[in-house]
Amino acid sequence: MRLQVFLSHNGICSRREAMTVIQSGRVKVNGRTIKEPSFDVQGGESILVDGHPVAVKKYTYVMLNKPVGFTTTKDDPHAEKIVLDLLPKDLHHVSPVGRLDQDSEGFLLLTNDGALAHRLMHPRFHLDKIYVVHVKGRLSTDTQKKLEQGITIEDEKTAPCRIHKVRYNGPHTEFEMTIHEGKKRQIRRMLISVGHVVYFLKRISIGPLGLGDLKVGQWRHLTQQEVGQLKRD
């Protein structure tokens, strides 16, 4: 991690201010004055700013299999149930990354690592998210192609997506849908615009990570390897 980013992540100052602080010779790494903002640090060094040690902020990464009925927010006095209600009190410092509708279930990532959260939510990183979708009616091949090419909703065109593992269940259709955007109620709005009502929606993976056998309502900490995968993806 660049020294400039390290100072910002650990609450010393903004990233822009960190550049000035470093270049003015106010930062020492293992006793050596460093004036290069891009200097690489691993987090185990002794880092001083104006002679005071920088306390490394501890980050927490949680995978939650969100049930239907819980609002994806850290704090909402108007919500009957929020996702933090599913976590122990000592994890209430984390925040949800992105959206997952109240009437949807599945993989929700929560963390206090703001930099990673921003990266994962930014469309330019094209982080794939896979959903299991059940809709009323039979999804035709033509409609599938139309959705995959991107459709216009309220004067805004969605990015291309992928629909796979299509299975017909009587009058209904079940499939998996991969998107990398995160617009509000995007999948439901996409499907309703082509005449299909979504009655079940579950996110099963974010980037390289999947729910696995994590049951609905359960949570677990990400492993160091999984965090590394998210940061590399």
HELIX and SHEET records of a PDB file:
HELIX    1   1 LEU A    3  HIS A    9  1                                   7    
HELIX    2   2 ARG A   15  GLN A   23  1                                   9    
HELIX    3   3 VAL A   83  LEU A   86  5                                   4    
HELIX    4   4 LYS A   89  LEU A   91  5                                   3    
HELIX    5   5 GLY A  114  MET A  121  1                                   8    
HELIX    6   6 PRO A  123  PHE A  125  5                                   3    
HELIX    7   7 THR A  141  GLN A  149  1                                   9    
HELIX    8   8 GLN A  186  SER A  193  1                                   8    
HELIX    9   9 GLN A  224  ARG A  232  1                                   9    
SHEET    1   A 4 ARG A  32  THR A  33  0                                        
SHEET    2   A 4 VAL A  27  VAL A  29 -1                                        
SHEET    3   A 4 ILE A  47  VAL A  49 -1                                        
SHEET    4   A 4 HIS A  52  PRO A  53 -1                                        
SHEET    1   B 4 SER A  95  PRO A  96  0                                        
SHEET    2   B 4 GLU A 105  THR A 111 -1                                        
SHEET    3   B 4 TYR A  61  LYS A  66 -1                                        
SHEET    4   B 4 TRP A 219  HIS A 221 -1                                        
SHEET    1   C 6 SER A  95  PRO A  96  0                                        
SHEET    2   C 6 GLU A 105  THR A 111 -1                                        
SHEET    3   C 6 VAL A 198  ILE A 206  1                                        
SHEET    4   C 6 LYS A 129  LYS A 136 -1                                        
SHEET    5   C 6 HIS A 172  ILE A 179 -1                                        
SHEET    6   C 6 ARG A 162  ASN A 169 -1                                        
SHEET    1   D 4 SER A  95  PRO A  96  0                                        
SHEET    2   D 4 GLU A 105  THR A 111 -1                                        
SHEET    3   D 4 VAL A 198  ILE A 206  1                                        
SHEET    4   D 4 LEU A 209  GLY A 210 -1                                        
SHEET    1   E 2 THR A 152  ILE A 153  0                                        
SHEET    2   E 2 GLU A 156  LYS A 157 -1                                        
END                                                                             
